[in-house]
Each structure stands twice: as C-alpha cells, then as structure tokens.
Amino acid sequence: SEVAAEVARALDAVLSEDDKQRLESMPTSDLDAYNEYVLGRQEAARRTANSVAKALTHFEKAIEIDPDYALAYVGVADSYALRSEYGGVRMEDTFAARREAIDRALGLDPLLGEAFAARGLLQLHQRDRAAAEESFLKAIDLSPNYATAYHWYANLLIADEVLLADQERRERALLMLRKALSLDPAAPILTSNLAAHLRMFGRTEEAQAALLDGLKRNPGFPGFYANMASLLRLQGRVGEATAWHDEAVRLNSSNVGNRGYQCNLQVELGDPVAAQACLDDLRRDFPQLPESSFASVQSTIYAVSGEPQMAVEYMERLDKEEPNRGTKFALASAYFQNAEWSRARPIFEEIVPHYFSDDEVTVSQQEIPFAISAAATMREADGWSQRAHYLAGKALETMRSMHRTRGVGYQNADVHAYAIRGEYSQMIAALRQAIDDGWRLGWWSHRGRDYQVALRERPLQPEQQSEWDALIAELEADIAKQRQWYADHKDDPLF
C-alpha cells in the first residue's frame, strides 16, 4: 500500500476515494490466517477432490483465526464451486453456501474484485449470463491483476453459443485466457483451459502443443490428460484417447464429468459390457446424483448393444421421474433410434416448433442435430418429404462453413442429411470421406435400427448396398482394432 501510494504521488496521479480506500485496506493483520489462506489457494490450484476439500478446510481455518478476512470467504465460495466440478457434489447444492460466503466477503469489503469474480461464477452456474458478465467485468476493473477473473470470464465467453460462430468473441475469450496466464503462468488449470479453448476453435496443433508443455511442468495435473483424450477422440484415435482418459480418472476419481466420459469412451470402443460396468460403478460412487446424470451414456449403451427398445423403456421411465427439455429430447431420440418415428415426431415438434412450420429457417451449428432429427421424423412419420428435404438442405448449408472433426465439427451429420434427402450416392461418398477424415464419434449410428428400417423402406441399389455394407464393415474393423490396441497397451507409459 505504501509503495503504491508513493508511485501515485510520483506520477502526480489523482486517486479517487475508492482508490484510496483500496490502497489503505489490509486483507488481514494475522500472519497465521494469511498462511492458511495461501495454503488454501495452493490446494485449490491442484483441482482434485481431495485438494479442494483441503482448500476448504484451510479457508475455514483462516476465517476462524480472523473472522473479518474477506478473501478467505471468497476462498470458501470458490472451494464449494470447485467441489461441484471435481468433488462429485451437485452444483445446485453448492449455491446457498457460495452465496452466503460471497455476501459476507462483500459486506466486509465492497470493493473486493475477487468476490465479484466468485459472484460471476455463481451467476454463470445459475445460467444468468448477463449478470455474470457484469460481475466478471467489475472484478477485472477492481482487481486487474487477479488471473481468475479473466479465466472465468473466458469460460463465460466460451459457454456462449454465439461465440462458436463469432470470430471476434472467440479471440476475446483467448485474449482473456492469455491475460490470465501472463498473470499466473504456473497455474496448470489456465494452460489446460487454454488448450480446451483452442481445441473448441479447431486449432488442434496449438492445443496439443499447450498440453504437452503443461504436462512437462505438471505431470500430475488431471486436466491435461482429459484434454489430450478429447483431442485424440476427435481425431478418431479412440483407443489412445481411452488410455489417456484413464490416467485423468486415476488422478482424480471424484470428477463426475471425467468418470462419465470414461464410460462413454468404452461405448465408442464398441465395448458396451465394459461401458455398463463403468456406469454401474459411477452410480454406486455417486448415489446423490439424479439418474438424468447418467441417461446419455445409458441410452447410448442400449443403442450400441442393439437394444433400442431398452433405451425407449428406460427413457420413458426417466421422463416421468425427471421431466425436462433434456430428458424429452433423449426420449425422442430413443424413439427415433427404435424407428418409432410417429412417437418421436410430436416431441421434436414441441422442442423445435419452428422447424415444423412452413417458415424459412436458418440452422445454426448447435441446432444441426435437432434439424436432422426433425427432418427424419417428419419424413418417416407422415411423409412430409418436401419440408424434410428442405431442413436437411439447410443443415448441409451450415456444415459447408464448418470442419468435420475440428472444433465444433459436424462429424457424420452430412451422411444423415443426404439419407433424409434420398441422395444415396452423396450419402455413401460422405461416409467414405468421414472415415478418411478420421471421424469415429457415433460410428455405430449408421447400423442402428432407424437406418436399417429407413434404407429397407427406400432401398439402395444393389451396388450401393454393397458399397454401404463395406464401409460399415470397415468402420467396425477399425474400432475392433482400436479396442484390441487399448487392451494391449492401456498400461503402457503415455509419454
């Protein structure tokens, strides 16, 4: 504070009353409380369930020593927030404790930028993006050297669906993360998140370089392994991705998201038995989570196992127990995969009614799956071929501005779109190109019952059927090869 005041005098700077108040404020006068706070921040930076729990204990100890230590209350709020991501706690169950800690911090120091950053994260988790952005910008204004404010603001930007199609906002998100890294270059979470942002924007090589650099400096940080797995999976290297992700789970088995992703990778490897065992373990370890947390993986397991009717029955039960937009879409998808198009159609119409009108529409990148599902159901359910043809075409227009496997890629959506339009030569060519491009996500979808029924009702020519069957066999052989690679090498050193 004294040095800052001297600098201001030397520069003849005019300090506002707020500036003076901030310069004169002292976070705590107790060295023991300060030490507990620092230890809490060190533990929180490790981003594991155990370290976050330790961080919370340190922050609470700091408050016990100095009840007026505002930054320690921010630490408590941040620890509860991290528990929802890394400690297997339901996010909604953290809101009350976080709000109380943040209010206490701001009551003690109304100009505490760190507290506004914590409030912004809470508002983001509560899906109030406008309020969150205001809080993050306030945090940056009050505490311009606080790396976490830039970090979480970048996360808000990437959570914004508009960002994916807005180059200016993409660059803004990267700018925020790079600023955070310049302020705290040793924080592994910042390097990990930078890599995740670069991957999301399709800058694969940069993302991989960032992860490898982070791994050299912090080989025990789980986020690097999970992010590398995501990169490899997008490249169709599912066996290698699974091995990398296993290490992320080993380093922090309480990260629910990573555990679920691990089960999903077993599905992508064509091993529904292993995937089901993985999911059963997840349910056992996290009994507090609602069944909807596991619905996506469970319904996919049924689909890959050739049991779409099981997926229908499962989703019907879940839709009664936890009715929401997500479960409704999953139920409609289950009907779709079971070729029950007349039952899927009204649900899709409820979710995306504009697609079921005669109005002109634009299909955004995020809505491609909805448009494809709507088009297929309306064609198969009641023969509304003209509108289905139009919707699939609009989806294809959007895909032409995207990359198949980089960033928010369209993967194999063009294969589905051409099938809806009855353009089988293009459908086969698209699948050939997808395989060559390294696409493997959802490879099993083209052998599903909905495809079998649709192609049987609108048959391929014999030579087309032969070519199609050969491509499906090629895919299955490649997945089987990767599954064997994983079995043989899953315990090998990763690097």
RODO-2510 file (C-alpha; in nm, 4 decimals, decimal comma):
residues 495
     n   res          X          Y          Z
     1     s     0,0000     0,0000     0,0000
     2     e     0,2813     0,2412     0,0901
     3     v     0,4699     0,1660    -0,2332
     4     a     0,1553     0,2144    -0,4418
     5     a     0,0853     0,5462    -0,2732
     6     e     0,4428     0,6629    -0,3417
     7     v     0,4102     0,5651    -0,7085
     8     a     0,0837     0,7591    -0,7339
     9     r     0,2461     1,0679    -0,5797
    10     a     0,5490     1,0412    -0,8103
    11     l     0,3194     1,0291    -1,1138
    12     d     0,1005     1,3097    -0,9848
    13     a    -0,1923     1,0688    -1,0155
    14     v    -0,5273     1,1777    -0,8814
    15     l    -0,6668     0,8981    -0,6663
    16     s    -1,0392     0,8573    -0,6178
    17     e    -1,1830     0,7849    -0,2756
    18     d    -1,2324     0,4221    -0,3856
    19     d    -0,8676     0,4047    -0,4910
    20     k    -0,7557     0,5443    -0,1582
    21     q    -0,9759     0,3011     0,0288
    22     r    -0,8324     0,0074    -0,1614
    23     l    -0,4752     0,1232    -0,1027
    24     e    -0,5320     0,1640     0,2690
    25     s    -0,7158    -0,1652     0,3200
    26     m    -0,5311    -0,4585     0,4747
    27     p    -0,6771    -0,8081     0,3990
    28     t    -0,5665    -0,9428     0,7384
    29     s    -0,3206    -0,8490     1,0100
    30     d    -0,2820    -1,2064     1,1292
    31     l     0,0029    -1,3999     0,9705
    32     d    -0,1463    -1,7360     1,0658
    33     a    -0,4721    -1,6502     0,8894
    34     y    -0,2751    -1,5377     0,5849
    35     n    -0,0767    -1,8618     0,5798
    36     e    -0,3972    -2,0660     0,5908
    37     y    -0,5332    -1,8623     0,3016
    38     v    -0,2214    -1,9189     0,0905
    39     l    -0,2283    -2,2922     0,1615
    40     g    -0,5936    -2,2974     0,0596
    41     r    -0,5143    -2,1348    -0,2742
    42     q    -0,2317    -2,3820    -0,3356
    43     e    -0,4601    -2,6773    -0,2716
    44     a    -0,7416    -2,5358    -0,4850
    45     a    -0,4998    -2,4993    -0,7767
    46     r    -0,4434    -2,8772    -0,7870
    47     r    -0,8063    -2,9333    -0,8937
    48     t    -0,8727    -3,2743    -0,7397
    49     a    -1,1482    -3,3766    -0,4993
    50     n    -0,9004    -3,4263    -0,2160
    51     s    -0,7159    -3,0989    -0,2735
    52     v    -1,0384    -2,8963    -0,2992
    53     a    -1,1582    -3,0462     0,0300
    54     k    -0,8260    -2,9484     0,1892
    55     a    -0,8561    -2,5988     0,0426
    56     l    -1,1959    -2,5512     0,2047
    57     t    -1,0538    -2,6591     0,5409
    58     h    -0,7698    -2,4052     0,5126
    59     f    -1,0060    -2,1201     0,4206
    60     e    -1,2391    -2,2050     0,7071
    61     k    -0,9398    -2,2121     0,9430
    62     a    -0,8352    -1,8676     0,8180
    63     i    -1,1844    -1,7357     0,8979
    64     e    -1,1721    -1,8968     1,2410
    65     i    -0,8494    -1,7096     1,3115
    66     d    -0,9681    -1,3822     1,1547
    67     p    -1,3475    -1,3617     1,1084
    68     d    -1,3073    -1,0353     0,9122
    69     y    -1,0773    -1,1824     0,6461
    70     a    -1,2837    -1,1136     0,3319
    71     l    -1,0558    -1,3035     0,0914
    72     a    -1,0935    -1,6188     0,2998
    73     y    -1,4704    -1,6060     0,2446
    74     v    -1,4037    -1,5834    -0,1297
    75     g    -1,1878    -1,8929    -0,0917
    76     v    -1,4773    -2,0743     0,0741
    77     a    -1,7111    -1,9780    -0,2113
    78     d    -1,4586    -2,0877    -0,4735
    79     s    -1,3974    -2,4180    -0,2953
    80     y    -1,7673    -2,5012    -0,2990
    81     a    -1,7799    -2,4132    -0,6692
    82     l    -1,4853    -2,6432    -0,7444
    83     r    -1,6427    -2,9268    -0,5447
    84     s    -1,9253    -2,9359    -0,7990
    85     e    -1,6766    -2,9996    -1,0803
    86     y    -1,4046    -3,2020    -0,9128
    87     g    -1,5612    -3,3437    -0,5977
    88     g    -1,8797    -3,5128    -0,7136
    89     v    -2,1157    -3,2645    -0,5455
    90     r    -2,4318    -3,1496    -0,7238
    91     m    -2,3798    -2,7945    -0,8425
    92     e    -2,7217    -2,6817    -0,7189
    93     d    -2,6295    -2,7998    -0,3698
    94     t    -2,3417    -2,5500    -0,3545
    95     f    -2,5394    -2,2353    -0,4370
    96     a    -2,6550    -2,1397    -0,0873
    97     a    -2,3120    -2,1758     0,0769
    98     r    -2,1427    -1,9841    -0,2042
    99     r    -2,3952    -1,7018    -0,1924
   100     e    -2,3570    -1,6683     0,1836
   101     a    -1,9765    -1,6577     0,1647
   102     i    -1,9754    -1,4048    -0,1201
   103     d    -2,2222    -1,1767     0,0586
   104     r    -2,0080    -1,1941     0,3720
   105     a    -1,6944    -1,1055     0,1732
   106     l    -1,8600    -0,8062     0,0047
   107     g    -2,0059    -0,6965     0,3351
   108     l    -1,6529    -0,6772     0,4704
   109     d    -1,5010    -0,5275     0,1536
   110     p    -1,7468    -0,3879    -0,1047
   111     l    -1,4602    -0,3234    -0,3483
   112     l    -1,3144    -0,6755    -0,3418
   113     g    -1,2688    -0,7804    -0,7037
   114     e    -1,2121    -1,1436    -0,6095
   115     a    -1,5587    -1,1535    -0,4518
   116     f    -1,7179    -1,0190    -0,7707
   117     a    -1,5392    -1,2924    -0,9682
   118     a    -1,6832    -1,5540    -0,7330
   119     r    -2,0273    -1,3961    -0,7747
   120     g    -1,9865    -1,4045    -1,1527
   121     l    -1,9104    -1,7770    -1,1457
   122     l    -2,2149    -1,8399    -0,9269
   123     q    -2,4342    -1,6420    -1,1669
   124     l    -2,2893    -1,8310    -1,4622
   125     h    -2,3707    -2,1627    -1,2935
   126     q    -2,7226    -2,0297    -1,2307
   127     r    -2,7478    -1,9556    -1,6058
   128     d    -2,7686    -1,5788    -1,5653
   129     r    -2,5034    -1,4928    -1,8212
   130     a    -2,5765    -1,1222    -1,8417
   131     a    -2,5339    -1,0767    -1,4665
   132     a    -2,2242    -1,2998    -1,4708
   133     e    -2,0582    -1,0916    -1,7401
   134     e    -2,1280    -0,7741    -1,5442
   135     s    -1,9732    -0,9281    -1,2315
   136     f    -1,6622    -1,0520    -1,4139
   137     l    -1,6028    -0,7117    -1,5741
   138     k    -1,6467    -0,5489    -1,2323
   139     a    -1,3933    -0,7951    -1,0877
   140     i    -1,1412    -0,7137    -1,3600
   141     d    -1,1933    -0,3420    -1,3043
   142     l    -1,1428    -0,3692    -0,9281
   143     s    -0,8639    -0,6326    -0,9310
   144     p    -0,6900    -0,6094    -1,2712
   145     n    -0,4098    -0,8433    -1,1606
   146     y    -0,6420    -1,1246    -1,0472
   147     a    -0,5909    -1,4047    -1,3028
   148     t    -0,9011    -1,5996    -1,2008
   149     a    -1,1338    -1,3160    -1,3065
   150     y    -1,0017    -1,3335    -1,6643
   151     h    -1,0086    -1,7135    -1,6558
   152     w    -1,3721    -1,7394    -1,5534
   153     y    -1,4744    -1,4593    -1,7864
   154     a    -1,3181    -1,6572    -2,0714
   155     n    -1,5223    -1,9592    -1,9618
   156     l    -1,8376    -1,7481    -1,9803
   157     l    -1,7478    -1,6415    -2,3315
   158     i    -1,6919    -1,9989    -2,4490
   159     a    -2,0185    -2,1040    -2,2834
   160     d    -2,1962    -1,8548    -2,5069
   161     e    -2,3347    -2,0413    -2,8090
   162     v    -2,2997    -1,7291    -3,0234
   163     l    -1,9243    -1,7431    -2,9657
   164     l    -1,8792    -2,0508    -3,1816
   165     a    -1,9784    -1,8581    -3,4926
   166     d    -1,8321    -1,5216    -3,3862
   167     q    -1,4616    -1,4819    -3,4585
   168     e    -1,4362    -1,1613    -3,2560
   169     r    -1,5766    -1,3250    -2,9430
   170     r    -1,3522    -1,6285    -2,9952
   171     e    -1,0476    -1,4072    -2,9959
   172     r    -1,1778    -1,2217    -2,6931
   173     a    -1,2034    -1,5470    -2,4985
   174     l    -0,8476    -1,6427    -2,5941
   175     l    -0,7277    -1,2942    -2,5039
   176     m    -0,8790    -1,3279    -2,1559
   177     l    -0,7106    -1,6653    -2,1013
   178     r    -0,3737    -1,5450    -2,2262
   179     k    -0,4007    -1,2457    -1,9936
   180     a    -0,4735    -1,4825    -1,7045
   181     l    -0,1690    -1,6907    -1,7973
   182     s     0,0527    -1,3826    -1,8114
   183     l    -0,0542    -1,3038    -1,4541
   184     d    -0,0237    -1,6610    -1,3238
   185     p     0,1910    -1,8650    -1,5663
   186     a     0,2416    -2,1521    -1,3207
   187     a    -0,1321    -2,2321    -1,2828
   188     p    -0,1933    -2,5621    -1,4651
   189     i    -0,5689    -2,5028    -1,4934
   190     l    -0,5026    -2,1988    -1,7117
   191     t    -0,2860    -2,3931    -1,9583
   192     s    -0,5413    -2,6737    -1,9566
   193     n    -0,8298    -2,4372    -2,0281
   194     l    -0,6341    -2,2576    -2,2986
   195     a    -0,5831    -2,5929    -2,4694
   196     a    -0,9548    -2,6692    -2,4348
   197     h    -1,0464    -2,3346    -2,5917
   198     l    -0,8031    -2,3879    -2,8785
   199     r    -0,9486    -2,7359    -2,9355
   200     m    -1,3010    -2,5938    -2,9363
   201     f    -1,1958    -2,3443    -3,2024
   202     g    -1,0377    -2,6135    -3,4192
   203     r    -0,6762    -2,5130    -3,3517
   204     t    -0,5717    -2,8698    -3,2801
   205     e    -0,1943    -2,8382    -3,3178
   206     e    -0,1763    -2,5374    -3,0849
   207     a    -0,3929    -2,7165    -2,8303
   208     q    -0,1733    -3,0250    -2,8358
   209     a     0,1449    -2,8181    -2,8006
   210     a    -0,0021    -2,6371    -2,4981
   211     l    -0,0960    -2,9673    -2,3336
   212     l     0,2462    -3,1228    -2,3888
   213     d     0,4115    -2,8131    -2,2440
   214     g     0,1802    -2,8296    -1,9430
   215     l     0,2493    -3,1992    -1,8926
   216     k     0,6239    -3,1371    -1,8790
   217     r     0,5756    -2,8864    -1,5969
   218     n     0,2866    -3,0538    -1,4108
   219     p     0,2671    -3,4246    -1,4995
   220     g     0,0278    -3,4900    -1,2110
   221     f    -0,2447    -3,2497    -1,3229
   222     p    -0,5557    -3,4475    -1,4324
   223     g    -0,6892    -3,1836    -1,6698
   224     f    -0,4016    -3,2275    -1,9141
   225     y    -0,4819    -3,5965    -1,9608
   226     a    -0,8552    -3,5395    -2,0017
   227     n    -0,7958    -3,2673    -2,2598
   228     m    -0,5483    -3,4820    -2,4521
   229     a    -0,8074    -3,7592    -2,4570
   230     s    -1,0613    -3,5208    -2,6082
   231     l    -0,8150    -3,4200    -2,8788
   232     l    -0,7340    -3,7795    -2,9687
   233     r    -1,1009    -3,8770    -2,9704
   234     l    -1,1817    -3,6034    -3,2211
   235     q    -0,9064    -3,7433    -3,4424
   236     g    -1,0684    -4,0869    -3,4335
   237     r    -0,7943    -4,2309    -3,2112
   238     v    -1,0405    -4,3720    -2,9604
   239     g    -0,8134    -4,6406    -2,8126
   240     e    -0,5387    -4,3902    -2,7334
   241     a    -0,7945    -4,1414    -2,6025
   242     t    -0,9270    -4,4022    -2,3614
   243     a    -0,5794    -4,4745    -2,2258
   244     w    -0,5144    -4,1034    -2,1667
   245     h    -0,8501    -4,0537    -2,0041
   246     d    -0,7949    -4,3488    -1,7711
   247     e    -0,4995    -4,1562    -1,6274
   248     a    -0,7145    -3,8467    -1,5726
   249     v    -0,9621    -4,0594    -1,3755
   250     r    -0,6840    -4,2299    -1,1809
   251     l    -0,5525    -3,8907    -1,0717
   252     n    -0,8980    -3,7724    -0,9619
   253     s    -1,1678    -4,0379    -0,9462
   254     s    -1,4169    -3,7931    -0,7940
   255     n    -1,4568    -3,5853    -1,1089
   256     v    -1,8036    -3,6958    -1,2207
   257     g    -1,7700    -3,5490    -1,5679
   258     n    -1,4468    -3,7354    -1,6347
   259     r    -1,5905    -4,0583    -1,4990
   260     g    -1,8920    -4,0324    -1,7285
   261     y    -1,6677    -3,9527    -2,0227
   262     q    -1,4639    -4,2629    -1,9424
   263     c    -1,7795    -4,4752    -1,9727
   264     n    -1,8668    -4,3047    -2,2999
   265     l    -1,5229    -4,3858    -2,4418
   266     q    -1,5886    -4,7542    -2,3756
   267     v    -1,9057    -4,7161    -2,5804
   268     e    -1,7057    -4,5588    -2,8628
   269     l    -1,4641    -4,8517    -2,8420
   270     g    -1,7565    -5,0832    -2,9118
   271     d    -1,7462    -5,2454    -2,5670
   272     p    -2,0922    -5,1940    -2,4142
   273     v    -2,0220    -5,4515    -2,1412
   274     a    -1,7262    -5,2501    -2,0105
   275     a    -1,9258    -4,9295    -2,0538
   276     q    -2,2132    -5,0673    -1,8465
   277     a    -1,9770    -5,1811    -1,5704
   278     c    -1,8210    -4,8334    -1,5725
   279     l    -2,1629    -4,6698    -1,5462
   280     d    -2,2733    -4,9007    -1,2644
   281     d    -1,9599    -4,8032    -1,0703
   282     l    -2,0427    -4,4379    -1,1294
   283     r    -2,3937    -4,4798    -0,9913
   284     r    -2,2544    -4,6612    -0,6883
   285     d    -1,9917    -4,3966    -0,6166
   286     f    -2,2264    -4,1004    -0,6625
   287     p    -2,5671    -4,2054    -0,5228
   288     q    -2,6573    -3,8411    -0,4630
   289     l    -2,6738    -3,7632    -0,8352
   290     p    -3,0074    -3,7858    -1,0194
   291     e    -3,0496    -4,0608    -1,2780
   292     s    -3,0600    -3,7987    -1,5527
   293     s    -2,6855    -3,7516    -1,4922
   294     f    -2,6309    -4,0995    -1,6390
   295     a    -2,9061    -4,1015    -1,9027
   296     s    -2,6995    -4,0112    -2,2078
   297     v    -2,4450    -4,2883    -2,1536
   298     q    -2,7069    -4,5461    -2,0540
   299     s    -2,9278    -4,4904    -2,3584
   300     t    -2,6220    -4,4998    -2,5847
   301     i    -2,5129    -4,8300    -2,4317
   302     y    -2,8516    -4,9773    -2,5206
   303     a    -2,8220    -4,8445    -2,8759
   304     v    -2,4725    -4,9863    -2,9294
   305     s    -2,5849    -5,3176    -2,7794
   306     g    -2,8586    -5,3432    -3,0409
   307     e    -3,1325    -5,2952    -2,7799
   308     p    -3,3065    -4,9689    -2,8773
   309     q    -3,6311    -5,0866    -2,7171
   310     m    -3,4489    -5,0979    -2,3829
   311     a    -3,3457    -4,7369    -2,4396
   312     v    -3,7083    -4,6431    -2,5050
   313     e    -3,8339    -4,8074    -2,1861
   314     y    -3,5530    -4,6538    -1,9822
   315     m    -3,6137    -4,3023    -2,1148
   316     e    -3,9900    -4,3314    -2,0720
   317     r    -3,9377    -4,4073    -1,7019
   318     l    -3,6888    -4,1248    -1,6654
   319     d    -3,9120    -3,8739    -1,8432
   320     k    -4,1838    -3,9439    -1,5874
   321     e    -3,9430    -3,9060    -1,2952
   322     e    -3,7418    -3,6067    -1,4161
   323     p    -3,9340    -3,4283    -1,6921
   324     n    -3,7304    -3,1538    -1,8567
   325     r    -3,6140    -3,0497    -2,2022
   326     g    -3,3077    -3,2747    -2,1854
   327     t    -3,4969    -3,5914    -2,0953
   328     k    -3,7629    -3,5134    -2,3560
   329     f    -3,5010    -3,4827    -2,6283
   330     a    -3,3363    -3,8062    -2,5103
   331     l    -3,6747    -3,9826    -2,5162
   332     a    -3,7461    -3,8561    -2,8660
   333     s    -3,4004    -3,9753    -2,9744
   334     a    -3,4719    -4,3182    -2,8258
   335     y    -3,7977    -4,3403    -3,0212
   336     f    -3,6083    -4,2272    -3,3295
   337     q    -3,3388    -4,4938    -3,2916
   338     n    -3,6083    -4,7569    -3,2460
   339     a    -3,7727    -4,6428    -3,5696
   340     e    -4,0786    -4,5239    -3,3761
   341     w    -4,0954    -4,2019    -3,5746
   342     s    -4,4617    -4,1230    -3,5062
   343     r    -4,3866    -4,1150    -3,1316
   344     a    -4,0692    -3,9099    -3,1751
   345     r    -4,2301    -3,6507    -3,4009
   346     p    -4,4568    -3,4648    -3,1501
   347     i    -4,1716    -3,4373    -2,9002
   348     f    -3,9348    -3,2885    -3,1551
   349     e    -4,2148    -3,0565    -3,2663
   350     e    -4,2518    -2,9379    -2,9068
   351     i    -3,8769    -2,8814    -2,8692
   352     v    -3,8132    -2,7104    -3,2058
   353     p    -4,1552    -2,5951    -3,3313
   354     h    -4,0108    -2,3536    -3,5899
   355     y    -3,8793    -2,6489    -3,7896
   356     f    -4,2310    -2,7909    -3,8188
   357     s    -4,3812    -2,4794    -3,9741
   358     d    -4,3662    -2,3568    -4,3329
   359     d    -4,1403    -2,0672    -4,2367
   360     e    -3,7941    -2,0069    -4,3759
   361     v    -3,5299    -2,1082    -4,1213
   362     t    -3,1567    -2,0928    -4,0658
   363     v    -2,9939    -2,3915    -3,8988
   364     s    -2,7197    -2,2845    -3,6560
   365     q    -2,4193    -2,5032    -3,5795
   366     q    -2,5682    -2,6014    -3,2442
   367     e    -2,9051    -2,6937    -3,3963
   368     i    -2,7804    -2,9304    -3,6660
   369     p    -2,8729    -3,2435    -3,4589
   370     f    -3,2206    -3,1007    -3,3924
   371     a    -3,2770    -3,0150    -3,7578
   372     i    -3,1640    -3,3587    -3,8742
   373     s    -3,3841    -3,5346    -3,6168
   374     a    -3,6833    -3,3165    -3,7006
   375     a    -3,6407    -3,3762    -4,0734
   376     a    -3,6079    -3,7528    -4,0351
   377     t    -3,9098    -3,7867    -3,8078
   378     m    -4,1383    -3,5714    -4,0200
   379     r    -4,0403    -3,7669    -4,3308
   380     e    -4,0763    -4,1105    -4,1761
   381     a    -4,3782    -4,0332    -3,9556
   382     d    -4,6106    -3,8676    -4,2034
   383     g    -4,4274    -3,8433    -4,5340
   384     w    -4,3710    -3,4672    -4,5179
   385     s    -4,0834    -3,5125    -4,7611
   386     q    -4,0683    -3,1597    -4,9000
   387     r    -4,0079    -2,9959    -4,5605
   388     a    -3,7693    -3,2743    -4,4544
   389     h    -3,5717    -3,2272    -4,7761
   390     y    -3,5585    -2,8508    -4,7133
   391     l    -3,4433    -2,8837    -4,3497
   392     a    -3,1710    -3,1331    -4,4347
   393     g    -3,0541    -2,8986    -4,7077
   394     k    -3,0352    -2,6040    -4,4671
   395     a    -2,8307    -2,8181    -4,2284
   396     l    -2,5951    -2,9084    -4,5129
   397     e    -2,5520    -2,5373    -4,5925
   398     t    -2,4338    -2,4751    -4,2371
   399     m    -2,1983    -2,7740    -4,2491
   400     r    -2,0203    -2,6281    -4,5514
   401     s    -1,8913    -2,3480    -4,3272
   402     m    -1,7576    -2,5966    -4,0697
   403     h    -1,4844    -2,8572    -4,0403
   404     r    -1,5883    -3,2168    -3,9925
   405     t    -1,3685    -3,3071    -3,6953
   406     r    -1,2022    -2,9844    -3,5814
   407     g    -1,3642    -2,7647    -3,3200
   408     v    -1,7417    -2,7906    -3,3154
   409     g    -1,7357    -3,0260    -3,6126
   410     y    -2,0374    -3,1720    -3,7841
   411     q    -1,8883    -3,5243    -3,7662
   412     n    -2,1196    -3,7530    -3,9704
   413     a    -2,4268    -3,5274    -3,9850
   414     d    -2,3958    -3,4889    -4,3628
   415     v    -2,4392    -3,8656    -4,4040
   416     h    -2,7707    -3,8426    -4,2178
   417     a    -2,8784    -3,5359    -4,4164
   418     y    -2,8177    -3,7000    -4,7547
   419     a    -3,0041    -4,0104    -4,6370
   420     i    -3,3079    -3,7986    -4,5494
   421     r    -3,2978    -3,6385    -4,8921
   422     g    -3,2703    -3,9791    -5,0587
   423     e    -2,9412    -3,8768    -5,2191
   424     y    -2,7703    -4,2093    -5,1682
   425     s    -2,4655    -4,1538    -5,3868
   426     q    -2,3814    -3,8428    -5,1834
   427     m    -2,4605    -4,0313    -4,8608
   428     i    -2,2110    -4,3051    -4,9441
   429     a    -1,9488    -4,0545    -5,0587
   430     a    -1,9935    -3,8570    -4,7342
   431     l    -1,9425    -4,1680    -4,5226
   432     r    -1,6319    -4,2544    -4,7232
   433     q    -1,4966    -3,9038    -4,6657
   434     a    -1,5864    -3,9112    -4,2957
   435     i    -1,3924    -4,2338    -4,2441
   436     d    -1,0930    -4,0931    -4,4317
   437     d    -1,1094    -3,7690    -4,2290
   438     g    -1,0734    -3,9650    -3,9048
   439     w    -1,4326    -3,9352    -3,7868
   440     r    -1,5362    -4,2115    -3,5448
   441     l    -1,7773    -4,0477    -3,2977
   442     g    -2,1104    -4,2258    -3,3107
   443     w    -1,9829    -4,4710    -3,5729
   444     w    -2,2471    -4,7178    -3,4548
   445     s    -2,5361    -4,4874    -3,5507
   446     h    -2,5327    -4,5993    -3,9148
   447     r    -2,6024    -4,9582    -3,8239
   448     g    -2,8902    -4,8649    -3,5916
   449     r    -3,2462    -4,9853    -3,6369
   450     d    -3,3652    -4,6479    -3,7673
   451     y    -3,1139    -4,6630    -4,0529
   452     q    -3,1908    -5,0264    -4,1269
   453     v    -3,5650    -4,9614    -4,1477
   454     a    -3,5318    -4,6387    -4,3470
   455     l    -3,2980    -4,7927    -4,6021
   456     r    -3,5167    -5,1002    -4,6293
   457     e    -3,8262    -4,8892    -4,6956
   458     r    -3,6404    -4,6769    -4,9510
   459     p    -3,3942    -4,9374    -5,0803
   460     l    -3,0458    -4,8753    -5,2104
   461     q    -2,9479    -5,0108    -5,5470
   462     p    -2,7641    -5,3461    -5,5121
   463     e    -2,4248    -5,1938    -5,5917
   464     q    -2,4948    -4,9075    -5,3465
   465     q    -2,5951    -5,1539    -5,0761
   466     s    -2,2744    -5,3475    -5,1288
   467     e    -2,0646    -5,0326    -5,1054
   468     w    -2,2519    -4,9163    -4,7941
   469     d    -2,2113    -5,2511    -4,6200
   470     a    -1,8392    -5,2483    -4,6998
   471     l    -1,7979    -4,9062    -4,5384
   472     i    -1,9824    -5,0147    -4,2231
   473     a    -1,7650    -5,3281    -4,2069
   474     e    -1,4530    -5,1122    -4,2459
   475     l    -1,5634    -4,8930    -3,9573
   476     e    -1,6354    -5,1891    -3,7321
   477     a    -1,2998    -5,3472    -3,8165
   478     d    -1,1169    -5,0267    -3,7310
   479     i    -1,2973    -4,9952    -3,3971
   480     a    -1,2217    -5,3604    -3,3190
   481     k    -0,8545    -5,2938    -3,3958
   482     q    -0,8510    -4,9919    -3,1644
   483     r    -1,0266    -5,1904    -2,8920
   484     q    -0,7534    -5,4542    -2,9146
   485     w    -0,4838    -5,1863    -2,9110
   486     y    -0,6310    -5,0478    -2,5907
   487     a    -0,6406    -5,3943    -2,4293
   488     d    -0,2748    -5,4492    -2,5197
   489     h    -0,1361    -5,1039    -2,4370
   490     k    -0,3607    -4,9407    -2,1752
   491     d    -0,0937    -4,9843    -1,9063
   492     d     0,1956    -4,8554    -2,1188
   493     p     0,3598    -4,5193    -2,0338
   494     l     0,1740    -4,2370    -2,2071
   495     f     0,4790    -4,0220    -2,2782
***
